[in-house]
Amino acid sequence: MVTHADDDLDRAALALLLAGVDAKKIGKENSGVTIWFTLQGGKLCRKGAAEKLTSPVFKKFGTLAEILGGAVKSGAKLAACPFCVDFLEIKKTEYLDGLERKGGDYVAAQVGKADVIWM
């Protein structure tokens, strides 16, 4: 579990890279990998936000948008805390493609079934 977003680009990039690796391996055996954005990572739910961000440590993998896109291409799903994206005033029309609003009850139900990477 790795947290944070634009306030710690290295940790955000690491989480997204791990999600991509997990999605390739685990997604074939279990119900899959979900990158679940909470308040801090919720900023990355807005289209275009991650395109401007690059981790100094993981820059060879590209921007956070490119790393996130790789994780999704590997099979990771995107979900966000409804209260968090509402607090950040992100409109549904601004959501990343494929992002679903899923609350804490969703995360609790996934324990033992799938990997959930918190952002």
C-alpha positions in Angstrom: 0.0 0.0 0.0 1.5 3.3 -1.1 -0.1 6.7 -0.6 0.1 10.2 -1.9 0.0 12.0 -5.2 1.5 15.3 -6.3 2.9 16.1 -2.8 5.2 12.9 -3.1 5.7 12.1 -6.8 8.1 9.2 -6.0 5.6 7.4 -3.9 2.8 8.0 -6.4 4.9 6.7 -9.2 5.9 3.6 -7.2 2.3 2.8 -6.4 1.3 3.1 -10.1 4.3 0.9 -11.2 3.4 -1.7 -8.6 -0.2 -1.7 -9.8 0.9 -2.4 -13.3 3.1 -5.3 -12.2 0.3 -6.7 -10.0 -2.3 -6.3 -12.8 -0.2 -8.4 -15.1 0.4 -11.2 -12.6 -2.4 -11.2 -10.1 -5.2 -10.1 -12.4 -5.0 -13.4 -14.2 -5.6 -15.4 -11.0 -7.8 -13.2 -8.9 -10.5 -10.6 -9.6 -7.9 -8.0 -10.4 -6.1 -4.9 -9.3 -7.9 -1.6 -8.5 -6.1 1.7 -8.0 -8.3 3.4 -5.4 -7.8 7.2 -5.1 -8.5 8.8 -1.7 -8.2 12.5 -0.9 -4.5 13.0 -1.5 -4.4 10.9 -4.7 -7.8 12.2 -5.8 -6.1 15.1 -7.5 -4.8 12.6 -10.1 -8.4 11.6 -11.0 -8.8 14.8 -13.0 -8.0 14.5 -16.7 -4.7 16.1 -17.5 -3.5 16.4 -13.9 -1.1 13.5 -14.0 0.3 14.5 -17.4 2.2 17.4 -15.8 3.8 15.3 -13.1 7.1 13.4 -13.2 8.8 11.6 -10.4 12.5 12.4 -10.0 13.3 8.8 -9.0 11.1 7.1 -11.6 11.4 9.6 -14.5 12.6 7.0 -16.9 9.1 5.5 -16.9 7.5 8.8 -18.0 4.9 11.1 -16.4 2.5 9.8 -13.8 -0.1 9.8 -16.6 2.0 7.5 -18.7 2.7 5.2 -15.7 -1.0 5.2 -14.8 -1.9 4.4 -18.4 0.5 1.5 -18.4 -1.1 0.1 -15.2 -4.6 0.4 -16.8 -3.3 -1.2 -20.0 -2.1 -4.1 -17.9 -5.6 -4.6 -16.5 -5.8 -2.3 -13.4 -9.1 -0.7 -12.8 -9.6 2.9 -11.5 -11.8 3.8 -8.6 -12.1 6.9 -6.4 -13.6 7.7 -3.0 -16.8 9.7 -3.9 -16.4 12.0 -0.9 -12.8 12.8 -1.9 -13.5 13.7 -5.5 -16.5 15.7 -4.5 -14.4 17.6 -1.9 -11.8 18.3 -4.6 -14.6 19.5 -6.8 -13.8 17.2 -9.7 -16.8 16.9 -12.0 -17.7 13.6 -13.5 -16.9 15.1 -17.0 -13.3 15.7 -15.7 -12.8 12.1 -14.5 -10.1 9.9 -16.0 -11.6 7.5 -18.5 -12.9 4.4 -16.7 -12.9 5.9 -13.2 -15.6 4.6 -11.0 -16.9 6.1 -7.8 -16.5 3.5 -5.1 -16.6 4.1 -1.3 -14.9 2.5 1.6 -17.4 -0.4 1.6 -16.1 -1.4 -1.8 -12.5 -1.5 -0.4 -13.6 -3.5 2.6 -15.4 -6.0 0.4 -12.2 -6.5 -1.7 -10.0 -7.6 1.2 -8.7 -11.1 0.3 -10.3 -11.0 -3.2 -8.1 -8.5 -5.0 -5.2 -6.1 -4.7 -6.2 -2.5 -4.0 -3.5 0.1 -4.3 -4.4 3.3 -2.4 -3.4 6.6 -3.9 
